[in-house]
Amino acid sequence: MSTQDLMRELGLARTKIKKLELEPDVAERTKEYQHSVQQEMEKLDESARSVNSGVLEGCPCPETSGQCDAANR
């Protein structure tokens, strides 16, 4: 092996070591991101439920839904 080949191999080894060192950090950041996304989805879900419950309360029966539509315009 030439000196150039050895230097290239050494560079590749350093890169692999850096990647291995970063893997636990990446896994932790991924978990944190997943958790924040899950919390945001729960907030959106709660908002959707409150909006839907408000719509349902505003139009209690099908006969008056036309009146509700007219009032909302």
PQR file with spaces between the fields and no chain letter, atoms N, CA, C, O and H, PARSE charges and radii, in Angstrom:
ATOM       1  N    MET     1       0.832   -1.184    0.000 -0.4000 1.5000
ATOM       2  CA   MET     1       0.000    0.000    0.000 -0.0000 2.0000
ATOM       3  C    MET     1       0.875    1.246    0.000  0.5500 1.7000
ATOM       4  O    MET     1       1.898    1.313    0.682 -0.5500 1.4000
ATOM       5  N    SER     2       0.457    2.200   -0.761 -0.4000 1.5000
ATOM       6  CA   SER     2       1.216    3.450   -0.821 -0.0000 2.0000
ATOM       7  C    SER     2       0.817    4.358    0.345  0.5500 1.7000
ATOM       8  O    SER     2      -0.171    4.121    1.040 -0.5500 1.4000
ATOM       9  H    SER     2      -0.374    2.145   -1.316  0.4000 1.0000
ATOM      10  N    THR     3       1.600    5.377    0.525 -0.4000 1.5000
ATOM      11  CA   THR     3       1.313    6.350    1.583 -0.0000 2.0000
ATOM      12  C    THR     3      -0.031    7.024    1.334  0.5500 1.7000
ATOM      13  O    THR     3      -0.786    7.296    2.268 -0.5500 1.4000
ATOM      14  H    THR     3       2.403    5.570   -0.039  0.4000 1.0000
ATOM      15  N    GLN     4      -0.315    7.287    0.070 -0.4000 1.5000
ATOM      16  CA   GLN     4      -1.581    7.928   -0.292 -0.0000 2.0000
ATOM      17  C    GLN     4      -2.761    7.016    0.073  0.5500 1.7000
ATOM      18  O    GLN     4      -3.767    7.492    0.598 -0.5500 1.4000
ATOM      19  H    GLN     4       0.299    7.067   -0.688  0.4000 1.0000
ATOM      20  N    ASP     5      -2.647    5.725   -0.198 -0.4000 1.5000
ATOM      21  CA   ASP     5      -3.701    4.765    0.154 -0.0000 2.0000
ATOM      22  C    ASP     5      -3.896    4.706    1.669  0.5500 1.7000
ATOM      23  O    ASP     5      -5.023    4.677    2.162 -0.5500 1.4000
ATOM      24  H    ASP     5      -1.830    5.338   -0.624  0.4000 1.0000
ATOM      25  N    LEU     6      -2.779    4.688    2.396 -0.4000 1.5000
ATOM      26  CA   LEU     6      -2.862    4.652    3.855 -0.0000 2.0000
ATOM      27  C    LEU     6      -3.529    5.916    4.413  0.5500 1.7000
ATOM      28  O    LEU     6      -4.319    5.840    5.354 -0.5500 1.4000
ATOM      29  H    LEU     6      -1.863    4.711    1.996  0.4000 1.0000
ATOM      30  N    MET     7      -3.210    7.062    3.838 -0.4000 1.5000
ATOM      31  CA   MET     7      -3.820    8.320    4.276 -0.0000 2.0000
ATOM      32  C    MET     7      -5.326    8.317    4.000  0.5500 1.7000
ATOM      33  O    MET     7      -6.119    8.782    4.819 -0.5500 1.4000
ATOM      34  H    MET     7      -2.568    7.124    3.074  0.4000 1.0000
ATOM      35  N    ARG     8      -5.702    7.789    2.843 -0.4000 1.5000
ATOM      36  CA   ARG     8      -7.121    7.700    2.499 -0.0000 2.0000
ATOM      37  C    ARG     8      -7.846    6.774    3.477  0.5500 1.7000
ATOM      38  O    ARG     8      -8.932    7.102    3.955 -0.5500 1.4000
ATOM      39  H    ARG     8      -5.058    7.412    2.179  0.4000 1.0000
ATOM      40  N    GLU     9      -7.250    5.625    3.772 -0.4000 1.5000
ATOM      41  CA   GLU     9      -7.840    4.676    4.721 -0.0000 2.0000
ATOM      42  C    GLU     9      -7.960    5.299    6.113  0.5500 1.7000
ATOM      43  O    GLU     9      -8.955    5.104    6.811 -0.5500 1.4000
ATOM      44  H    GLU     9      -6.368    5.358    3.384  0.4000 1.0000
ATOM      45  N    LEU    10      -6.935    6.048    6.501 -0.4000 1.5000
ATOM      46  CA   LEU    10      -6.963    6.726    7.789 -0.0000 2.0000
ATOM      47  C    LEU    10      -8.101    7.750    7.829  0.5500 1.7000
ATOM      48  O    LEU    10      -8.811    7.862    8.828 -0.5500 1.4000
ATOM      49  H    LEU    10      -6.126    6.206    5.934  0.4000 1.0000
ATOM      50  N    GLY    11      -8.262    8.483    6.749 -0.4000 1.5000
ATOM      51  CA   GLY    11      -9.362    9.452    6.656 -0.0000 2.0000
ATOM      52  C    GLY    11     -10.721    8.777    6.741  0.5500 1.7000
ATOM      53  O    GLY    11     -11.626    9.274    7.412 -0.5500 1.4000
ATOM      54  H    GLY    11      -7.685    8.393    5.937  0.4000 1.0000
ATOM      55  N    LEU    12     -10.864    7.642    6.058 -0.4000 1.5000
ATOM      56  CA   LEU    12     -12.123    6.891    6.117 -0.0000 2.0000
ATOM      57  C    LEU    12     -12.390    6.377    7.529  0.5500 1.7000
ATOM      58  O    LEU    12     -13.525    6.400    8.005 -0.5500 1.4000
ATOM      59  H    LEU    12     -10.129    7.239    5.513  0.4000 1.0000
ATOM      60  N    ALA    13     -11.339    5.917    8.185 -0.4000 1.5000
ATOM      61  CA   ALA    13     -11.487    5.424    9.558 -0.0000 2.0000
ATOM      62  C    ALA    13     -11.928    6.551   10.488  0.5500 1.7000
ATOM      63  O    ALA    13     -12.784    6.346   11.348 -0.5500 1.4000
ATOM      64  H    ALA    13     -10.417    5.899    7.798  0.4000 1.0000
ATOM      65  N    ARG    14     -11.352    7.728   10.321 -0.4000 1.5000
ATOM      66  CA   ARG    14     -11.745    8.879   11.147 -0.0000 2.0000
ATOM      67  C    ARG    14     -13.208    9.245   10.903  0.5500 1.7000
ATOM      68  O    ARG    14     -13.944    9.555   11.840 -0.5500 1.4000
ATOM      69  H    ARG    14     -10.656    7.894    9.623  0.4000 1.0000
ATOM      70  N    THR    15     -13.617    9.207    9.650 -0.4000 1.5000
ATOM      71  CA   THR    15     -15.010    9.501    9.315 -0.0000 2.0000
ATOM      72  C    THR    15     -15.950    8.492    9.961  0.5500 1.7000
ATOM      73  O    THR    15     -16.989    8.867   10.503 -0.5500 1.4000
ATOM      74  H    THR    15     -13.019    8.955    8.888  0.4000 1.0000
ATOM      75  N    LYS    16     -15.589    7.214    9.906 -0.4000 1.5000
ATOM      76  CA   LYS    16     -16.418    6.177   10.524 -0.0000 2.0000
ATOM      77  C    LYS    16     -16.517    6.385   12.030  0.5500 1.7000
ATOM      78  O    LYS    16     -17.588    6.221   12.614 -0.5500 1.4000
ATOM      79  H    LYS    16     -14.745    6.909    9.466  0.4000 1.0000
ATOM      80  N    ILE    17     -15.401    6.744   12.658 -0.4000 1.5000
ATOM      81  CA   ILE    17     -15.399    6.991   14.103 -0.0000 2.0000
ATOM      82  C    ILE    17     -16.324    8.162   14.439  0.5500 1.7000
ATOM      83  O    ILE    17     -17.094    8.085   15.396 -0.5500 1.4000
ATOM      84  H    ILE    17     -14.531    6.877   12.184  0.4000 1.0000
ATOM      85  N    LYS    18     -16.254    9.234   13.667 -0.4000 1.5000
ATOM      86  CA   LYS    18     -17.119   10.392   13.908 -0.0000 2.0000
ATOM      87  C    LYS    18     -18.584   10.010   13.762  0.5500 1.7000
ATOM      88  O    LYS    18     -19.420   10.432   14.561 -0.5500 1.4000
ATOM      89  H    LYS    18     -15.629    9.297   12.890  0.4000 1.0000
ATOM      90  N    LYS    19     -18.900    9.214   12.746 -0.4000 1.5000
ATOM      91  CA   LYS    19     -20.287    8.774   12.550 -0.0000 2.0000
ATOM      92  C    LYS    19     -20.761    7.936   13.727  0.5500 1.7000
ATOM      93  O    LYS    19     -21.890    8.095   14.192 -0.5500 1.4000
ATOM      94  H    LYS    19     -18.221    8.871   12.097  0.4000 1.0000
ATOM      95  N    LEU    20     -19.907    7.050   14.209 -0.4000 1.5000
ATOM      96  CA   LEU    20     -20.270    6.213   15.353 -0.0000 2.0000
ATOM      97  C    LEU    20     -20.480    7.055   16.608  0.5500 1.7000
ATOM      98  O    LEU    20     -21.365    6.764   17.413 -0.5500 1.4000
ATOM      99  H    LEU    20     -18.989    6.921   13.831  0.4000 1.0000
ATOM     100  N    GLU    21     -19.675    8.091   16.774 -0.4000 1.5000
ATOM     101  CA   GLU    21     -19.833    8.977   17.926 -0.0000 2.0000
ATOM     102  C    GLU    21     -21.136    9.760   17.838  0.5500 1.7000
ATOM     103  O    GLU    21     -21.744   10.059   18.866 -0.5500 1.4000
ATOM     104  H    GLU    21     -18.956    8.328   16.120  0.4000 1.0000
ATOM     105  N    LEU    22     -21.569   10.092   16.641 -0.4000 1.5000
ATOM     106  CA   LEU    22     -22.782   10.879   16.457 -0.0000 2.0000
ATOM     107  C    LEU    22     -24.057   10.047   16.540  0.5500 1.7000
ATOM     108  O    LEU    22     -25.126   10.591   16.818 -0.5500 1.4000
ATOM     109  H    LEU    22     -21.075    9.849   15.806  0.4000 1.0000
ATOM     110  N    GLU    23     -23.969    8.750   16.307 -0.4000 1.5000
ATOM     111  CA   GLU    23     -25.169    7.915   16.274 -0.0000 2.0000
ATOM     112  C    GLU    23     -26.024    8.027   17.529  0.5500 1.7000
ATOM     113  O    GLU    23     -27.233    8.221   17.406 -0.5500 1.4000
ATOM     114  H    GLU    23     -23.101    8.308   16.081  0.4000 1.0000
ATOM     115  N    PRO    24     -25.454    7.915   18.744 -0.5600 1.5000
ATOM     116  CA   PRO    24     -26.310    8.047   19.931  0.2800 2.0000
ATOM     117  C    PRO    24     -26.978    9.418   19.997  0.5500 1.7000
ATOM     118  O    PRO    24     -28.138    9.525   20.394 -0.5500 1.4000
ATOM     119  N    ASP    25     -26.254   10.458   19.611 -0.4000 1.5000
ATOM     120  CA   ASP    25     -26.810   11.805   19.609 -0.0000 2.0000
ATOM     121  C    ASP    25     -27.960   11.906   18.617  0.5500 1.7000
ATOM     122  O    ASP    25     -28.990   12.508   18.920 -0.5500 1.4000
ATOM     123  H    ASP    25     -25.311   10.371   19.289  0.4000 1.0000
ATOM     124  N    VAL    26     -27.795   11.330   17.456 -0.4000 1.5000
ATOM     125  CA   VAL    26     -28.842   11.353   16.437 -0.0000 2.0000
ATOM     126  C    VAL    26     -30.072   10.606   16.936  0.5500 1.7000
ATOM     127  O    VAL    26     -31.198   11.067   16.748 -0.5500 1.4000
ATOM     128  H    VAL    26     -26.958   10.840   17.210  0.4000 1.0000
ATOM     129  N    ALA    27     -29.865    9.471   17.565 -0.4000 1.5000
ATOM     130  CA   ALA    27     -30.990    8.695   18.091 -0.0000 2.0000
ATOM     131  C    ALA    27     -31.750    9.507   19.136  0.5500 1.7000
ATOM     132  O    ALA    27     -32.981    9.501   19.150 -0.5500 1.4000
ATOM     133  H    ALA    27     -28.950    9.097   17.718  0.4000 1.0000
ATOM     134  N    GLU    28     -31.035   10.195   20.000 -0.4000 1.5000
ATOM     135  CA   GLU    28     -31.675   11.005   21.041 -0.0000 2.0000
ATOM     136  C    GLU    28     -32.439   12.168   20.421  0.5500 1.7000
ATOM     137  O    GLU    28     -33.572   12.445   20.813 -0.5500 1.4000
ATOM     138  H    GLU    28     -30.035   10.199   19.988  0.4000 1.0000
ATOM     139  N    ARG    29     -31.826   12.851   19.456 -0.4000 1.5000
ATOM     140  CA   ARG    29     -32.512   13.966   18.792 -0.0000 2.0000
ATOM     141  C    ARG    29     -33.743   13.481   18.049  0.5500 1.7000
ATOM     142  O    ARG    29     -34.760   14.173   18.021 -0.5500 1.4000
ATOM     143  H    ARG    29     -30.905   12.626   19.137  0.4000 1.0000
ATOM     144  N    THR    30     -33.666   12.299   17.443 -0.4000 1.5000
ATOM     145  CA   THR    30     -34.813   11.737   16.737 -0.0000 2.0000
ATOM     146  C    THR    30     -35.949   11.462   17.706  0.5500 1.7000
ATOM     147  O    THR    30     -37.106   11.758   17.404 -0.5500 1.4000
ATOM     148  H    THR    30     -32.839   11.737   17.465  0.4000 1.0000
ATOM     149  N    LYS    31     -35.635   10.902   18.866 -0.4000 1.5000
ATOM     150  CA   LYS    31     -36.668   10.642   19.880 -0.0000 2.0000
ATOM     151  C    LYS    31     -37.307   11.945   20.348  0.5500 1.7000
ATOM     152  O    LYS    31     -38.526   12.020   20.501 -0.5500 1.4000
ATOM     153  H    LYS    31     -34.696   10.662   19.112  0.4000 1.0000
ATOM     154  N    GLU    32     -36.491   12.966   20.573 -0.4000 1.5000
ATOM     155  CA   GLU    32     -37.017   14.265   21.000 -0.0000 2.0000
ATOM     156  C    GLU    32     -37.931   14.849   19.931  0.5500 1.7000
ATOM     157  O    GLU    32     -38.990   15.389   20.250 -0.5500 1.4000
ATOM     158  H    GLU    32     -35.501   12.905   20.449  0.4000 1.0000
ATOM     159  N    TYR    33     -37.534   14.746   18.676 -0.4000 1.5000
ATOM     160  CA   TYR    33     -38.345   15.255   17.575 -0.0000 2.0000
ATOM     161  C    TYR    33     -39.662   14.492   17.488  0.5500 1.7000
ATOM     162  O    TYR    33     -40.723   15.095   17.328 -0.5500 1.4000
ATOM     163  H    TYR    33     -36.673   14.308   18.417  0.4000 1.0000
ATOM     164  N    GLN    34     -39.594   13.164   17.594 -0.4000 1.5000
ATOM     165  CA   GLN    34     -40.809   12.357   17.552 -0.0000 2.0000
ATOM     166  C    GLN    34     -41.744   12.740   18.692  0.5500 1.7000
ATOM     167  O    GLN    34     -42.958   12.819   18.503 -0.5500 1.4000
ATOM     168  H    GLN    34     -38.732   12.674   17.724  0.4000 1.0000
ATOM     169  N    HIS    35     -41.184   12.977   19.865 -0.4000 1.5000
ATOM     170  CA   HIS    35     -41.994   13.358   21.018 -0.0000 2.0000
ATOM     171  C    HIS    35     -42.667   14.712   20.776  0.5500 1.7000
ATOM     172  O    HIS    35     -43.851   14.876   21.073 -0.5500 1.4000
ATOM     173  H    HIS    35     -40.198   12.914   20.018  0.4000 1.0000
ATOM     174  N    SER    36     -41.924   15.675   20.242 -0.4000 1.5000
ATOM     175  CA   SER    36     -42.505   16.993   19.988 -0.0000 2.0000
ATOM     176  C    SER    36     -43.579   16.921   18.908  0.5500 1.7000
ATOM     177  O    SER    36     -44.592   17.615   18.994 -0.5500 1.4000
ATOM     178  H    SER    36     -40.963   15.542   20.001  0.4000 1.0000
ATOM     179  N    VAL    37     -43.365   16.089   17.895 -0.4000 1.5000
ATOM     180  CA   VAL    37     -44.378   15.915   16.849 -0.0000 2.0000
ATOM     181  C    VAL    37     -45.629   15.278   17.444  0.5500 1.7000
ATOM     182  O    VAL    37     -46.746   15.682   17.121 -0.5500 1.4000
ATOM     183  H    VAL    37     -42.543   15.525   17.825  0.4000 1.0000
ATOM     184  N    GLN    38     -45.448   14.290   18.304 -0.4000 1.5000
ATOM     185  CA   GLN    38     -46.583   13.626   18.943 -0.0000 2.0000
ATOM     186  C    GLN    38     -47.373   14.625   19.796  0.5500 1.7000
ATOM     187  O    GLN    38     -48.604   14.618   19.775 -0.5500 1.4000
ATOM     188  H    GLN    38     -44.541   13.962   18.566  0.4000 1.0000
ATOM     189  N    GLN    39     -46.678   15.475   20.538 -0.4000 1.5000
ATOM     190  CA   GLN    39     -47.362   16.486   21.345 -0.0000 2.0000
ATOM     191  C    GLN    39     -48.143   17.451   20.459  0.5500 1.7000
ATOM     192  O    GLN    39     -49.273   17.816   20.784 -0.5500 1.4000
ATOM     193  H    GLN    39     -45.679   15.481   20.555  0.4000 1.0000
ATOM     194  N    GLU    40     -47.556   17.860   19.358 -0.4000 1.5000
ATOM     195  CA   GLU    40     -48.226   18.778   18.438 -0.0000 2.0000
ATOM     196  C    GLU    40     -49.464   18.122   17.833  0.5500 1.7000
ATOM     197  O    GLU    40     -50.505   18.763   17.690 -0.5500 1.4000
ATOM     198  H    GLU    40     -46.638   17.564   19.094  0.4000 1.0000
ATOM     199  N    MET    41     -49.348   16.846   17.479 -0.4000 1.5000
ATOM     200  CA   MET    41     -50.497   16.116   16.935 -0.0000 2.0000
ATOM     201  C    MET    41     -51.619   16.030   17.970  0.5500 1.7000
ATOM     202  O    MET    41     -52.792   16.168   17.624 -0.5500 1.4000
ATOM     203  H    MET    41     -48.502   16.325   17.596  0.4000 1.0000
ATOM     204  N    GLU    42     -51.267   15.804   19.230 -0.4000 1.5000
ATOM     205  CA   GLU    42     -52.272   15.745   20.291 -0.0000 2.0000
ATOM     206  C    GLU    42     -52.961   17.096   20.456  0.5500 1.7000
ATOM     207  O    GLU    42     -54.174   17.151   20.662 -0.5500 1.4000
ATOM     208  H    GLU    42     -50.314   15.691   19.511  0.4000 1.0000
ATOM     209  N    LYS    43     -52.198   18.189   20.366 -0.4000 1.5000
ATOM     210  CA   LYS    43     -52.794   19.523   20.456 -0.0000 2.0000
ATOM     211  C    LYS    43     -53.754   19.760   19.298  0.5500 1.7000
ATOM     212  O    LYS    43     -54.858   20.271   19.491 -0.5500 1.4000
ATOM     213  H    LYS    43     -51.213   18.145   20.199  0.4000 1.0000
ATOM     214  N    LEU    44     -53.328   19.387   18.095 -0.4000 1.5000
ATOM     215  CA   LEU    44     -54.192   19.555   16.930 -0.0000 2.0000
ATOM     216  C    LEU    44     -55.443   18.699   17.046  0.5500 1.7000
ATOM     217  O    LEU    44     -56.537   19.130   16.682 -0.5500 1.4000
ATOM     218  H    LEU    44     -52.432   18.972   17.939  0.4000 1.0000
ATOM     219  N    ASP    45     -55.279   17.494   17.551 -0.4000 1.5000
ATOM     220  CA   ASP    45     -56.406   16.593   17.755 -0.0000 2.0000
ATOM     221  C    ASP    45     -57.400   17.204   18.738  0.5500 1.7000
ATOM     222  O    ASP    45     -58.610   17.175   18.514 -0.5500 1.4000
ATOM     223  H    ASP    45     -54.390   17.144   17.846  0.4000 1.0000
ATOM     224  N    GLU    46     -56.877   17.754   19.822 -0.4000 1.5000
ATOM     225  CA   GLU    46     -57.730   18.390   20.826 -0.0000 2.0000
ATOM     226  C    GLU    46     -58.453   19.596   20.233  0.5500 1.7000
ATOM     227  O    GLU    46     -59.639   19.801   20.490 -0.5500 1.4000
ATOM     228  H    GLU    46     -55.894   17.778   20.004  0.4000 1.0000
ATOM     229  N    SER    47     -57.743   20.387   19.446 -0.4000 1.5000
ATOM     230  CA   SER    47     -58.360   21.544   18.799 -0.0000 2.0000
ATOM     231  C    SER    47     -59.458   21.111   17.843  0.5500 1.7000
ATOM     232  O    SER    47     -60.529   21.717   17.802 -0.5500 1.4000
ATOM     233  H    SER    47     -56.779   20.221   19.237  0.4000 1.0000
ATOM     234  N    ALA    48     -59.192   20.061   17.075 -0.4000 1.5000
ATOM     235  CA   ALA    48     -60.196   19.560   16.133 -0.0000 2.0000
ATOM     236  C    ALA    48     -61.432   19.065   16.877  0.5500 1.7000
ATOM     237  O    ALA    48     -62.559   19.299   16.440 -0.5500 1.4000
ATOM     238  H    ALA    48     -58.322   19.569   17.108  0.4000 1.0000
ATOM     239  N    ARG    49     -61.221   18.381   18.000 -0.4000 1.5000
ATOM     240  CA   ARG    49     -62.367   17.903   18.790 -0.0000 2.0000
ATOM     241  C    ARG    49     -63.184   19.072   19.325  0.5500 1.7000
ATOM     242  O    ARG    49     -64.414   19.031   19.297 -0.5500 1.4000
ATOM     243  H    ARG    49     -60.305   18.191   18.355  0.4000 1.0000
ATOM     244  N    SER    50     -62.513   20.112   19.810 -0.4000 1.5000
ATOM     245  CA   SER    50     -63.252   21.251   20.360 -0.0000 2.0000
ATOM     246  C    SER    50     -63.996   21.996   19.256  0.5500 1.7000
ATOM     247  O    SER    50     -65.116   22.460   19.468 -0.5500 1.4000
ATOM     248  H    SER    50     -61.514   20.145   19.833  0.4000 1.0000
ATOM     249  N    VAL    51     -63.383   22.113   18.083 -0.4000 1.5000
ATOM     250  CA   VAL    51     -64.064   22.764   16.959 -0.0000 2.0000
ATOM     251  C    VAL    51     -65.261   21.927   16.533  0.5500 1.7000
ATOM     252  O    VAL    51     -66.350   22.460   16.320 -0.5500 1.4000
ATOM     253  H    VAL    51     -62.473   21.736   17.910  0.4000 1.0000
ATOM     254  N    ASN    52     -65.063   20.623   16.409 -0.4000 1.5000
ATOM     255  CA   ASN    52     -66.162   19.748   16.006 -0.0000 2.0000
ATOM     256  C    ASN    52     -67.279   19.738   17.038  0.5500 1.7000
ATOM     257  O    ASN    52     -68.453   19.717   16.669 -0.5500 1.4000
ATOM     258  H    ASN    52     -64.178   20.190   16.583  0.4000 1.0000
ATOM     259  N    SER    53     -66.942   19.752   18.313 -0.4000 1.5000
ATOM     260  CA   SER    53     -67.989   19.754   19.334 -0.0000 2.0000
ATOM     261  C    SER    53     -68.749   21.072   19.287  0.5500 1.7000
ATOM     262  O    SER    53     -69.958   21.088   19.518 -0.5500 1.4000
ATOM     263  H    SER    53     -65.988   19.769   18.613  0.4000 1.0000
ATOM     264  N    GLY    54     -68.069   22.178   18.992 -0.4000 1.5000
ATOM     265  CA   GLY    54     -68.744   23.467   18.854 -0.0000 2.0000
ATOM     266  C    GLY    54     -69.676   23.488   17.666  0.5500 1.7000
ATOM     267  O    GLY    54     -70.763   24.061   17.744 -0.5500 1.4000
ATOM     268  H    GLY    54     -67.087   22.165   18.804  0.4000 1.0000
ATOM     269  N    VAL    55     -69.278   22.878   16.574 -0.4000 1.5000
ATOM     270  CA   VAL    55     -70.128   22.808   15.381 -0.0000 2.0000
ATOM     271  C    VAL    55     -71.350   21.961   15.677  0.5500 1.7000
ATOM     272  O    VAL    55     -72.467   22.318   15.305 -0.5500 1.4000
ATOM     273  H    VAL    55     -68.395   22.412   16.511  0.4000 1.0000
ATOM     274  N    LEU    56     -71.138   20.845   16.344 -0.4000 1.5000
ATOM     275  CA   LEU    56     -72.257   19.963   16.660 -0.0000 2.0000
ATOM     276  C    LEU    56     -73.214   20.622   17.638  0.5500 1.7000
ATOM     277  O    LEU    56     -74.426   20.441   17.521 -0.5500 1.4000
ATOM     278  H    LEU    56     -70.230   20.554   16.647  0.4000 1.0000
ATOM     279  N    GLU    57     -72.705   21.378   18.597 -0.4000 1.5000
ATOM     280  CA   GLU    57     -73.579   22.070   19.530 -0.0000 2.0000
ATOM     281  C    GLU    57     -74.351   23.173   18.829  0.5500 1.7000
ATOM     282  O    GLU    57     -75.497   23.438   19.191 -0.5500 1.4000
ATOM     283  H    GLU    57     -71.721   21.525   18.693  0.4000 1.0000
ATOM     284  N    GLY    58     -73.763   23.819   17.843 -0.4000 1.5000
ATOM     285  CA   GLY    58     -74.426   24.895   17.122 -0.0000 2.0000
ATOM     286  C    GLY    58     -75.562   24.400   16.249  0.5500 1.7000
ATOM     287  O    GLY    58     -76.490   25.160   15.974 -0.5500 1.4000
ATOM     288  H    GLY    58     -72.832   23.603   17.549  0.4000 1.0000
ATOM     289  N    CYS    59     -75.522   23.168   15.809 -0.4000 1.5000
ATOM     290  CA   CYS    59     -76.547   22.580   14.950 -0.0000 2.0000
ATOM     291  C    CYS    59     -77.026   21.278   15.588  0.5500 1.7000
ATOM     292  O    CYS    59     -76.577   20.199   15.200 -0.5500 1.4000
ATOM     293  H    CYS    59     -74.768   22.551   16.033  0.4000 1.0000
ATOM     294  N    PRO    60     -77.926   21.365   16.553 -0.5600 1.5000
ATOM     295  CA   PRO    60     -78.309   20.176   17.301  0.2800 2.0000
ATOM     296  C    PRO    60     -79.104   19.139   16.512  0.5500 1.7000
ATOM     297  O    PRO    60     -79.043   17.953   16.836 -0.5500 1.4000
ATOM     298  N    CYS    61     -79.840   19.548   15.496 -0.4000 1.5000
ATOM     299  CA   CYS    61     -80.625   18.547   14.769 -0.0000 2.0000
ATOM     300  C    CYS    61     -80.571   18.805   13.272  0.5500 1.7000
ATOM     301  O    CYS    61     -80.339   19.939   12.853 -0.5500 1.4000
ATOM     302  H    CYS    61     -79.890   20.512   15.232  0.4000 1.0000
ATOM     303  N    PRO    62     -80.780   17.771   12.451 -0.5600 1.5000
ATOM     304  CA   PRO    62     -80.676   17.923   10.993  0.2800 2.0000
ATOM     305  C    PRO    62     -81.672   18.916   10.408  0.5500 1.7000
ATOM     306  O    PRO    62     -81.374   19.572    9.410 -0.5500 1.4000
ATOM     307  N    GLU    63     -82.854   19.035   11.016 -0.4000 1.5000
ATOM     308  CA   GLU    63     -83.866   19.941   10.458 -0.0000 2.0000
ATOM     309  C    GLU    63     -83.416   21.397   10.490  0.5500 1.7000
ATOM     310  O    GLU    63     -83.795   22.187    9.625 -0.5500 1.4000
ATOM     311  H    GLU    63     -83.096   18.502   11.826  0.4000 1.0000
ATOM     312  N    THR    64     -82.614   21.748   11.481 -0.4000 1.5000
ATOM     313  CA   THR    64     -82.184   23.140   11.597 -0.0000 2.0000
ATOM     314  C    THR    64     -80.832   23.392   10.943  0.5500 1.7000
ATOM     315  O    THR    64     -80.334   24.518   10.957 -0.5500 1.4000
ATOM     316  H    THR    64     -82.307   21.106   12.184  0.4000 1.0000
ATOM     317  N    SER    65     -80.236   22.347   10.370 -0.4000 1.5000
ATOM     318  CA   SER    65     -78.904   22.539    9.792 -0.0000 2.0000
ATOM     319  C    SER    65     -78.930   23.549    8.657  0.5500 1.7000
ATOM     320  O    SER    65     -77.955   24.278    8.473 -0.5500 1.4000
ATOM     321  H    SER    65     -80.641   21.433   10.359  0.4000 1.0000
ATOM     322  N    GLY    66     -79.999   23.616    7.898 -0.4000 1.5000
ATOM     323  CA   GLY    66     -80.123   24.616    6.844 -0.0000 2.0000
ATOM     324  C    GLY    66     -80.135   26.012    7.422  0.5500 1.7000
ATOM     325  O    GLY    66     -79.543   26.932    6.859 -0.5500 1.4000
ATOM     326  H    GLY    66     -80.790   23.024    8.047  0.4000 1.0000
ATOM     327  N    GLN    67     -80.815   26.170    8.552 -0.4000 1.5000
ATOM     328  CA   GLN    67     -80.834   27.467    9.224 -0.0000 2.0000
ATOM     329  C    GLN    67     -79.436   27.831    9.719  0.5500 1.7000
ATOM     330  O    GLN    67     -79.021   28.987    9.636 -0.5500 1.4000
ATOM     331  H    GLN    67     -81.296   25.422    9.009  0.4000 1.0000
ATOM     332  N    CYS    68     -78.705   26.821   10.239 -0.4000 1.5000
ATOM     333  CA   CYS    68     -77.341   27.079   10.715 -0.0000 2.0000
ATOM     334  C    CYS    68     -76.438   27.479    9.558  0.5500 1.7000
ATOM     335  O    CYS    68     -75.622   28.391    9.691 -0.5500 1.4000
ATOM     336  H    CYS    68     -79.042   25.882   10.306  0.4000 1.0000
ATOM     337  N    ASP    69     -76.580   26.801    8.421 -0.4000 1.5000
ATOM     338  CA   ASP    69     -75.773   27.140    7.254 -0.0000 2.0000
ATOM     339  C    ASP    69     -76.058   28.565    6.812  0.5500 1.7000
ATOM     340  O    ASP    69     -75.139   29.305    6.461 -0.5500 1.4000
ATOM     341  H    ASP    69     -77.243   26.060    8.313  0.4000 1.0000
ATOM     342  N    ALA    70     -77.331   28.953    6.827 -0.4000 1.5000
ATOM     343  CA   ALA    70     -77.694   30.303    6.418 -0.0000 2.0000
ATOM     344  C    ALA    70     -77.132   31.328    7.401  0.5500 1.7000
ATOM     345  O    ALA    70     -76.694   32.403    6.992 -0.5500 1.4000
ATOM     346  H    ALA    70     -78.077   28.352    7.112  0.4000 1.0000
ATOM     347  N    ALA    71     -77.142   31.005    8.680 -0.4000 1.5000
ATOM     348  CA   ALA    71     -76.629   31.931    9.686 -0.0000 2.0000
ATOM     349  C    ALA    71     -75.114   32.070    9.593  0.5500 1.7000
ATOM     350  O    ALA    71     -74.568   33.131    9.897 -0.5500 1.4000
ATOM     351  H    ALA    71     -77.498   30.131    9.012  0.4000 1.0000
ATOM     352  N    ASN    72     -74.443   31.021    9.180 -0.4000 1.5000
ATOM     353  CA   ASN    72     -72.981   31.055    9.086 -0.0000 2.0000
ATOM     354  C    ASN    72     -72.495   31.809    7.863  0.5500 1.7000
ATOM     355  O    ASN    72     -71.317   32.162    7.804 -0.5500 1.4000
ATOM     356  H    ASN    72     -74.887   30.160    8.932  0.4000 1.0000
ATOM     357  N    ARG    73     -73.341   32.068    6.898 -0.4000 1.5000
ATOM     358  CA   ARG    73     -72.927   32.783    5.675 -0.0000 2.0000
ATOM     359  C    ARG    73     -72.876   34.220    5.889  0.5500 1.7000
ATOM     360  O    ARG    73     -72.547   34.970    4.970 -0.5500 1.4000
ATOM     361  H    ARG    73     -74.298   31.781    6.946  0.4000 1.0000
